[in-house]
């Protein structure tokens, strides 16, 4: 996903002179193509993520669409006040990019686990969450964000994720993308790295015949559009590499609660907090956490 991100960012920057990138003194071996081609639109803010976000907001107020880039929790929780006051409140085109969502940096411990980021970012007014499930969804999400500038959060995997799409799909906040056919009333609905997990589960005897969907873009405003999709189904299992509280499953349950006539069961599958105190590989921690 990191490679798809930088390739797409370079391509978008060639078309859109307002696209800029700020990093927090990391991303080496990834971000060089952008830095070399657009040195006047690239800034290394150093190990100062809060300043990075304030700088991004200032540049955005002058017409740039700024992508800030760092690992997991560093551009989100460390910068929560700046995102809240400087970016979201002013509806500025800043895309906060977190690489290594979920437990991708599992071996580095809790400081690098992004398992509460959905809960934080989705409460920010005007914020669009982009959690692509494969490299093609990364490209699609970035194109949407640049064409629809505003406060946004792009959550990436680390590296080596498989592609489930053959080309970038058409995306929009709240849109379900079908990846696997099955019984139309039973579905997996994933976001981010949950797509890989849902695809694996869909071939097990327990879940045979269940459709698989991905939702790479979602937002506070997109909840209202979910009733149409839930009305024709009896059972939806959401899948995410995030804690249960405040995550994607909670978001869909809130969407369901907006329409009391909906009878579809929404059952979130997410991480148990036991992973917060544990160090291990991403696969090990996902198993420990219930995924």
Secondary structure, 3 states (H helix, E strand, C coil): CHHHHHHHHHHHHHHCCCEEEEECCCCCCCCHHHHHHCHHHEEECCCCHHHHHHHHHHHHHCCCEEEEEEECCCCCHHHHHHHHHHHHCCCCCEEEEEECCECCCHHHCHHHCECCHHHHHCCCCCCEEECCCCHHHHHHHHHHHHHCCCCEEEEECCCCCCCCCCCCCCCCCCCCEEEECCEEEEEEEECCCHHHHHHHHCCCHHHCCEEEEECCEEECHHHHHHHHHHHCCCEEEEEEEEECCCCHHHHHHHHHHCCCCCCCEEEEEEECHHHHHCCCCHHHHHHHCCC
